[in-house]
């Protein structure tokens, strides 16, 4: 009968069959806080499980991807997007003989820092912080590291490996790249110093997730826009339809085939120039015809206004209750608006001190909201309730 030691050795031996470019769990820099080894899971697989069972991951099912339609079961949510990235990246990663455990952990954690209402929510939080002279503003991937390190479990975090944390904070670049190569020289012990988007992942698995993030949403957003009747399939330029496809499955298939054939044997994730050009054409079409569609913009503006009001009101409540320390005021607020009990529970985060600024706490709280909870909180704060 195999012992736990035998099982772990078997798992490690299986990892040794991976590409020389893959990151093995035995090469991991580990975690910030040491943990006892699990006999049935190597470290990156363990991270995936920790992410899957975390509240921030569960909340992704009620967060917008592009279309503010939380009640429509056929429109992609943030959670579906994350699962799509994980699935697509795993297919490519297996063909490239990369570490699937690491790919899945990064993919499932890459959007944990996204606020409600998709990129509209991210833009307005960024604008609010810049107005408050917070130089770094708000970036969902930087906030994602904060989520897994300092916000989950009342401040205890998920204690993920350095490699997974690195993949989360570097998954979003400023531009589309045809070639994404790992920066293996960067110091992973300095992840918390990152506050912009100029950094590349240190692992090839992280590079794969970074590129697949784009693959996953371009075709799916097109499909959702057709379902929402914002565009017709025939609106897609014929050159793209002919060479890439006009349905999500075909588009993803074209991208996946190209990435695999161009990346095998390379320490980089690579697309051909031809398919990369098609990707950029599809991106431009999506931006012009979908993301900037007047209907999408109108809905986004409402979301932006909602977050603006929520931010101002929550900051005022935080200051009026002396950061939650004035219990008489706290109880008065909760009696008037019961939903704010969640806000005062949130203040018990072990990383918050008397010196923590109000903008920091309110940003953390709003960024963690689902679309539905943001709407519910807004309604409770600003909509009149019956007296009897």
N, C-alpha and C positions, 0 to 999 in steps of 0.2 A: 504493500500500500504506500502511495506517495505521501510524504510528509509536506508540511507547509514550506519547508526549506526547498524540497524538490520542485514544488510548483513554481516557486519564485525563480529558481535557477532555470527552469524550462522557459518561463516568460522572458527572462533576460537573454537566454540563448536564441530565442526566436527573434528578438530585437537585433541581435548581432547580424542577422541575415539582411538587414536593411542596407540601403545605399550608403556609401561613405559620406554623402552629403547630408544624410538624415541625422537628427539629434536623438541620441539614445538616452533613455532615462538614467542610465549609469553615468552619463556625462553632465547631468543637470547640476546646476549650482545649488539646488535644493530650495528651501523655503526660509523665510525670515525667522520663523520659529520652528525648531526641530519637532518632528512627529515620529511616532513609532511606525515602522514599515508595515504595510498591509500585505499579507501573504498571497492574496489573490489578484492584486492590481498593482501595476507599476505606477510611478508617481504621476505621470501625465494623465493616465486613465482615472486615477483618483481625483485629479483636479476636475475632470469632466463631470464626475458624479457630484462633487461639491457644488459646482455651478448649477447643475440640473436641479438640485434640491434646495437652491437658495431662493428667498423671496424675490430678489430683483429679476431672476430668470422667469419666475411664474408671472410676474407683472407684465412681461413683454407681450403676452397674449392680448392685452387690452391697450397696447400702445400703437399709434399710427405708424405705418411704413411710409406711404405717400398720401393715400386718400383717407380723409377724416370720415370714416364710415365704420365705427366700432360695432354697429348692429348688423352689418352685412357679412354673413359667414363666408361669402365667396370673394371677398376682397382681402388681399394679403395684409397681415399684421406684422408687427416687428418680430414676433416669435417665429412666424412662418418663414420670414426672411432669414433669420438666424439658422433655422433648421435647413433651409435650402442651401445656404453657404456651407454648412457642415456636410451635407450630403454630396454636393458637387465637388468640394475640396477633397473629400475622402476618396471619391472615384479617381480623381487625377492623382492624388497622393499615393494611392495603391499602385497605380501604373508606374509611378516614378520611384517606387520602393521607399517612400518616406514614412515617418512615424504617424500612423493614423490616430493614435491616442492624443498626441500633441496637437494635431490638426483639429480634431473634434473639440478639444478643450478650448483652444483659441477661438474657433468658430462660434461655439455656443456662448462664449463670454464676450465676444467682440463688441456687442452693442448694449451691454448692461448699463452703460452710462447715458443712454439716449433719454432725453426728457419726453414728456407727452407731446402729442401733435407733430411728431416727426421733425423734419428740418425747420419747420416754422417755429417750433418750440426751442430748438437749438439757437436759431438766429436771434430770437427775442431775448433769451437769457444772455447771450453774448452782448447784445446791445445794451441791456440793463447794466451789466457789469462794467462795460467800457465807460458808460456814463458815470459810474461810480468810481472811475479811475482805477479799476482793477485791470492792470496792464495785460494780463494773459487772457482776459475775457472768459468765455465758456466754450470748450470743445468737448464733444461727447466722449471721445476716446481718452482724453486726459481725465475726464470725470469718471470714466469707466474704471480706471485704476483706483481712483478714490473709493468707488463703490465696493470693489472687492477687497480693498485694504482697510478702509476706515469706517465705512457706513453700514455694512452688513453685520448682523448679529450685535446690534447696539454698540458698534465700534470695534468689535473683535476681528471682523473681517473673515475672509475665507482661507487666508494663509496659503495662497497658491504658490506654485513654483515660479522662480524668476522668469523662466522661458515663456510660460503662459501669460504672465503679467506683461512681459515685453510684447508679446503678440497682440495683446489687447490695446496697449497704449500707442502702438505704431501701425495699426491696421488701416488708418485713414490718411492718405496722402493728399496734397493740394491738387494734384493733377493725375490723369490716367498715365500709366507708364507701360510701355511695350515690354520692357525688361525690368524685373524686380529681383535684385540680387541682395543677399543678406550682408549686413555689416557685422561681421564676426569679431571686430576689434572693440566694439563699444562695451563699456563697463555696465553690466546689468545691475550692479549695486547702486547705480545712480538713476534708476528709473523715475524716482519721484522728482527729479530735477527737470524732467521733460515737460515743456509747456507749449511747444509748437509742433508743426507737422513736417519738419524737415528730416525726421529720423526714419531709417529703414529698420525692419525687424532684424534680429541677430540670427534667426534660424530660417532655413529654407521653407519650413512648414509655415512660419509666420508670413513669409513672402507670398506663399500660395494663397493663404486666406485673404491677404490684402488684395490680390488680383481677383480672386473669385468673388469677393464682396461686390465688385462691379458686374461680373458675369451674372450673378444671381438676380440682381434687381433690374437690369436693363430690359430683358425679355418679359419678366413678370409684370413690371410696371406698364409695359405696352399692352399686355393681356388684360390687366385690370382697367386700363383706360378704355379699351374696346368694350369691356363689360359695362363700364359706367357710361358708355355712349358719348364719350368726349371726342373720340376719333373713330374712324372705320378702318378695318384692316387694309382696305384699298388705298388709304392715305399714306401708307408707308412707301417711300420711294422704291421704284421697281428694281433699282440696282441693289438695294439692301435685301429686298424680298428674294431676288434671284440668287444672290451669292451667300446670304446668311440665313434666310428663312423669314417667315412672317408670323410664326407661332412660337411661344415660349420654349417648347420642347426642342424645336428645330434650331432655334437661335442658340440655346445652351449647348446642344449637341455640336454645333459648328465651332463654338468657342472651346469646348472641352477637347475635341479632336485636335484642334490647332495647338493648344497649350501642351498637350501630351507629346505630340510629335516633335515640337520644337524644344521641349525642355529635357527630354530624356538624355542623360549623360552630362548634364550641365549643372553647375552650382548657381542656378538662377531659374526663375520662372519666366518663360519667354513666349511671346506671341509672334507670329509672322507679320511682316509689314503689311501684307494685304488684308489679313483679318483684323489687325489692329486699326487699320484705316476704316474698315467697316464698323468696328466697335465705336470709334469716334463719330462716325456718321450717325449711328443709332443713338448715341448719347446726345448729339446735337438735336436730332429729331425729337427725342423725349423731352429735352429742356424746352424747346420752342413750342411744341404742340401739347405737352402734357403738364410738366411741372409749372410752366408759366401760363397755363390755360386760365382764362378769366374766372371760370367756375372754381378751380383749385385755389386761385389767388384770393377769391372772396371768402372761401371757407378758412383759408390760412389766416387772413386778416382778423377774423373773429377769434381764432385761437390765440393770435398774438395779443389782442386786446385783453382776452381773458387772463393770460399769464401776467400781463402788465398789472392788472388790477389785483390779482392774487398776490403778486410780489409786494406791492405797496402795502396792502392790508395786513399781510402776515408779518412784514417787518414792523409795522406799527404795533401790532398785537404783541410781538416779541419784546419790543421796547417798553410798552405800557405795563407788561407783567414782569418787568425786570428780568427778562430771559427765562421766565417761568418760575422765578424764585418767590414772587409775591403770590402766595397760595390763595389768598382771598380774591385777588383779581383773576387768577387762573380759574377758580371755581365759578366765578361770575361769567367769564367768557364761555366756559363749557356749558353752563346752564342755558345761555342764550344761543350758543351754536355748538351742539354736542359733537359734531364731526371734528372739531378742533381738539378733542381729547387725544386724537392720533398725533397731532402736532406736538402737544406737550409730552406725550410718551416718547416721541422722536428726540426730544431735547435731552433725554437720559443717555444719549450716546456717550460712551466713555472717552471719546476723543475731544469732546467739547469742554471748554473751561470758561471761567468768567471773562477771559480775555478774547474768546472767540467772537468775531464780529458778526453782526446780525445778517449781513449780506451772505456770508458764508453758509450759515445755517439755513436761511430761507432758500438759497439756491439749491442746497443739498436736498431739502424737503420737496421743493417743486419738481426738481429733476427726477425724483423717484416716483412721482405720481403717474398713474395711468391716465389715459384720456378721460375715462369715466369718473375716476376719483377727482380729477381736476374740475370737471363739470359739476360734480356733486358738491365740492367745497365752494366753488364759485356761487352756486345757487344758494347754499346755506348762508353765505356771507352777504350776498347782495340782492337776493330776491325776497320780497316780503312773504312772511308766513302768517297764516290765520291766527288771530288772537285766541279764539276758542275753537 
